[in-house]
Structures are given as structure tokens and as C-alpha cells.
Amino acid sequence: MASYTVNPAAVERARALIDARQYVLDSDWGEVQPHADEANAYLRRHSWADYAAWHLGLTEGASDETKGRYAFVYGDFRRVHRTGLIACVYRASQWRHKDVELAAHDLLQRLDAQAGIS
């Protein structure tokens, strides 16, 4: 099983987007999460650093500037999705990636506070 570390650049970007109210509260994550073709299109227009900042996890041992390096996407390359953060919490906890789980959980709490969800 792969091991992951938290991507500080992704946490920073997610916080900034949440603080700027660039989020979606209700979405079907299975429908809106970026798929391979969307990731490829994003990479044609943006840097690897920009791509990386949409992923809360960094795969240990994977080379930088490869899709395999970046895991736990939390948004649609424009906005944070609440359901994306929930998926990150769930997947990270399911596979016992505690640091990623806690980072996603903290972001979810920040989003809920910003949106007035109690």
C-alpha cells in the first residue's frame, strides 16, 4: 500500500479558496471530481505546482511531476467541493493515512464554519 505525506501547498490553497468563498457546498463528487481527461487538460494550461496544489496527499517515493505523485484531490480545479473534502477524509481514514485524514478534516471544519454550517 502506498504511503502519503500531507501536501502543504494544497492545504494552503484550499484554505485560501475557502476564505475567498470559492467552494461548492452540495455536489455529487462522483460526477464532478476531475477525471483523467480533465487533469490532462488542466496540465496543458497550468504548471505541475498548480496541479499539485489540488491534491492533499503526496505519494512517498513517486517522482515529482507525475500524476502518481499526487493523491486526494479535493476540488474541480476551480473550487473546493465539500463532498471532495468528505471523500478525502473517508478515503484517508479507510486506508489509515492519518495525517491526510486530519488535514482534510480540518479543511472541512474550516469550510463549514465559513459557510455557517453547524
N, C-alpha and C positions, 0 to 999 in steps of 0.2 A: 504494500500500500504506500502511496506517495505521502511525503511529509510536506507541510506548508509552514511558511512564516507569514506574519501579517505584513502587508504592503503599506508602509506609512504614507506613501504618496496617494494611495487610493482612499485611505481614511481621511486624509486632509481634503481631497477633492470632494468626497461625499459630505463632509461637514460643511464645506463652503457652499455646495449646492443646496443642502438642507437650509442653511442660514439664509440663502437667497430665495428660498421657497421654490426651488426648481425640482419639484418632486410630484409624483403621482400617488395618490392615496389608495385608489381602487383600480386594480388591473388584473388580468389573467396572465400571470407570469409565464405560463406555458406558451401563450400566444405572443407576448411582447418581448421576451428575452431575446437578445441577439443570437442569431444562428450563424453558421459559418460564412454564408454569403454576405451577411451584414457586417460581420467582423472584417472580412476581406475588403469590402467597400470602404469601411472606416479606415483601415490601414493604408489604403491608397491615397487618402486625403489627409491623414494625420501621422504623427510620429509614433514610434513604439512606446515612448514615455507617456503619450496621451492615451494610448490603448491600455497600457499597464495600469493607469490610474483609475480604470473602471473595474479593476479586479482586486478584491480584498486579500487574496492569497497569492504568495509566490511559491512555486513548486521548487523545493530544495533539490539541487543537482541538475535542474534543467537550465539550458543556456538562455541567456537574455536574448531578447528579440526573436523569440519563437513563441507560438501560441501555447505550447506546452508549459511554458514558464508561468503563465498567468491563469488563476483559477478564482472561482467565486465572484462572478460578475454580479453587480448589484443594480445596474441601470441599463437603459436602452441607448447609450452613447449620447444622450441629450439631458436626461433627467434621472434622478434616483427614483426607483419604484419601491414602495413599501413592501410589496409582495416579493421583490427581489431580495431585500434585506431579510425578510422572513425565510426565504429559501436558503439564503446563506447561513442563517442561524441553524436551521434544520439540518442541512447537509453537513455542516461543520460539526454539529453535536452528534449526528448519527455516526460519523467516522472518527470521532474523538480528536478533532483538531481544535482544542480548547481556545487557543489564542485567537484564531479566526472567528470562532463562535462568539467570544466575548466582544471582539471588535464590532462584529455585525450587530450584536445585541445592543451595545452602547449607541451605535448609529440609529438603530430602530427607536430606542428611547428618545434620542435627540429629535428625530423626525416627529414622533408622536407628540412631544412637548411643543415643538414649533407649530404643529397643526392643531393643537388644542385637543388632542385625543387623550382621554384619561382612563 
